[in-house]
């Protein structure tokens, strides 16, 4: 069974007419612009997964998006970042996150291997974004990072420079992704009509201790580029803010986003965390080829 019972703080209802606000902040029905639309969004999921996304201090629109779902013992998350040089990047990001998370949860429920589910869901998200394009010269685009946490381990997949990190409760953490960038850190892979069929890379890990799987956009990791720095900020925030027992990851995500805002908040900022238990004994989780 797929559980999408999210507790979401959002502002998608138009105050002028009660219609639905589109990703570009304009109402689908009356065309009014909603000031501050999606300037700050928080989502939580039963079981502890949580995410925070903020517009930052210098962007007019929050072009980041995130999604959570559960499917049996699996918790899945997706984070996307709209490409600023492409039109309607915010719409691409929201569509990719929603389609990717739904497809990922559905395939896991059907018994597909996590690596296969991650690759297939990224392709589906890419095709959805491609369908938004009016032409190859007017193609919305976004990056993509997805994660799975389950009893046998954790898995991640990515296209672009949104990242996944393993943040253990004890011991060293690590990055689980490698940025798809070329010279001068120029983005070399993304989802969109001008990028062709997505070729996501996947990675898995079998943790010996509990912790968190973090998915984030570059608005966060440019201020906190290492797993150690990210964990320190999240843990310090959780200690200082008296986190509710059922929402420690939400408080940790808020702390990381607040840190990026205090450091300047030049870009949109998103932090999404999935709770991870120590993996069950058994054969190591496989890693799909790059």
Secondary structure, 3 states (H helix, E strand, C coil): CEECCEEEECCCECCCCCCEECCCCEECCCCCECCCCCCEEEEEECCCCEEEEECCCCCCCCCEEEEEEEECCEEEEEEEEECCCCCCHHHHHHHHHHHHHHHHHHHHHCCCCHHHHHHHHHHHHHHHHHCCCCECCECCEECEEEEEEECCEEEEEEECCCEEEEEECCCCCEECCCCCECHHHCECCCEECCCCCCCCEEEEECCCCCEEEEEECHHHHCCCCCHHHHHHHHHHHHHHCCCCCCCHHHHHHHHHHHHHHHCCCCCCEEEEEEEECCCCCCCCCCCCCC
